[in-house]
Amino acid sequence: MSNIPINVTVRHLEEPASKFQPVIQSEIGKLESIFHNITDVSVVIEGISKIVSGAELKRKVDITANIKGSVFAATAEEENFGKALDTAIAKIRAQLSKHQGKANEYKGASAAEVAVK
């Protein structure tokens, strides 16, 4: 179970936010096991009607993750909620990995070494 506060908002759908909460908690919990300094997460699930490449997109997921001093956001539009959530989580994971890599790159470096880079 994740300790991160997660705010779930559902727009233009008849399903309540509580229906999506367990899946979102599980996925965000996986992120928390890798990135320990996430302070809170906001997830917006939206029902949309748009045709792209012959397929109708029905779900849009926006995820915003806050980390001390930084905000990361990802959006995914897919034909179902599961695919959209997986895509958005993958985008957030990539951003957090890049951020963590940059932080580790400068960790322990002297001020002179950081200034040169």
C-alpha positions as CSV (number, residue, x, y, z in Angstrom):
1,M,0.0,0.0,0.0
2,S,1.3,3.4,-1.0
3,N,1.9,6.1,1.6
4,I,1.8,8.8,-1.1
5,P,-1.3,11.0,-1.1
6,I,-3.1,10.4,-4.4
7,N,-5.9,12.6,-5.6
8,V,-8.1,10.9,-8.3
9,T,-10.5,13.0,-10.4
10,V,-12.9,11.5,-13.0
11,R,-14.4,13.7,-15.7
12,H,-17.0,12.8,-18.3
13,L,-17.4,9.2,-17.1
14,E,-20.2,7.6,-15.2
15,E,-17.8,5.4,-13.1
16,P,-16.8,6.8,-9.7
17,A,-13.2,7.6,-8.8
18,S,-13.3,4.8,-6.2
19,K,-13.5,2.2,-9.1
20,F,-10.1,3.3,-10.3
21,Q,-8.5,3.9,-6.9
22,P,-7.1,0.3,-6.2
23,V,-5.4,0.1,-9.6
24,I,-3.9,3.5,-9.3
25,Q,-2.7,2.9,-5.7
26,S,-1.0,-0.3,-7.0
27,E,0.8,1.4,-9.9
28,I,1.8,4.5,-7.9
29,G,3.1,2.1,-5.1
30,K,5.4,0.6,-7.7
31,L,6.8,4.1,-8.4
32,E,7.3,4.8,-4.7
33,S,9.4,1.6,-4.3
34,I,11.8,3.1,-6.9
35,F,11.6,6.8,-6.2
36,H,11.2,7.5,-2.5
37,N,10.8,11.2,-2.5
38,I,7.4,11.6,-4.2
39,T,5.3,13.9,-2.1
40,D,1.9,13.6,-3.8
41,V,0.3,12.5,-7.0
42,S,-2.7,13.8,-8.9
43,V,-4.5,11.6,-11.5
44,V,-7.2,12.8,-13.8
45,I,-9.2,10.2,-15.8
46,E,-11.3,11.6,-18.6
47,G,-13.7,10.1,-21.0
48,I,-13.0,11.4,-24.5
49,S,-14.4,10.7,-28.0
50,K,-11.8,11.2,-30.6
51,I,-10.8,9.1,-33.6
52,V,-7.0,8.6,-34.3
53,S,-5.6,6.2,-36.9
54,G,-9.0,4.6,-37.3
55,A,-9.4,3.7,-33.6
56,E,-11.6,5.6,-31.3
57,L,-9.9,6.8,-28.1
58,K,-12.1,6.6,-25.1
59,R,-9.8,7.3,-22.1
60,K,-7.3,10.0,-21.3
61,V,-5.2,9.8,-18.1
62,D,-3.2,12.8,-16.8
63,I,-0.7,12.2,-14.0
64,T,1.1,14.9,-12.1
65,A,3.8,13.8,-9.6
66,N,5.3,16.3,-7.1
67,I,8.8,15.8,-5.8
68,K,10.5,18.2,-3.5
69,G,11.1,21.2,-5.8
70,S,10.0,19.5,-9.0
71,V,6.8,18.6,-10.8
72,F,6.5,15.9,-13.4
73,A,3.5,15.4,-15.7
74,A,2.4,12.8,-18.2
75,T,-0.6,12.4,-20.4
76,A,-1.8,9.3,-22.3
77,E,-4.8,8.8,-24.6
78,E,-5.8,5.2,-25.3
79,E,-8.8,3.0,-26.1
80,N,-9.1,1.9,-22.5
81,F,-8.2,2.9,-19.0
82,G,-5.6,0.2,-18.4
83,K,-3.5,1.1,-21.5
84,A,-3.8,4.8,-20.8
85,L,-2.6,4.3,-17.2
86,D,0.3,2.1,-18.2
87,T,1.4,4.5,-20.8
88,A,1.2,7.5,-18.5
89,I,3.0,5.6,-15.7
90,A,5.8,4.7,-18.1
91,K,6.2,8.3,-19.1
92,I,6.4,9.4,-15.4
93,R,8.8,6.6,-14.6
94,A,11.1,7.8,-17.5
95,Q,11.0,11.4,-16.3
96,L,11.8,10.3,-12.7
97,S,14.6,8.0,-13.8
98,K,16.2,10.9,-15.8
99,H,15.8,13.2,-12.8
100,Q,17.3,10.7,-10.4
101,G,20.2,10.0,-12.8
102,K,21.0,13.7,-13.0
103,A,20.8,14.0,-9.2
104,N,23.1,11.0,-8.8
105,E,25.6,12.4,-11.3
106,Y,26.2,15.5,-9.1
107,K,26.0,13.6,-5.8
108,G,29.3,13.9,-4.0
109,A,30.9,16.2,-6.6
110,S,32.7,19.3,-5.4
111,A,31.3,22.7,-6.3
112,A,34.2,23.3,-8.7
113,E,33.4,20.1,-10.6
114,V,29.7,20.9,-10.9
115,A,30.5,24.5,-12.1
116,V,32.7,23.0,-14.9
117,K,29.9,20.7,-16.2
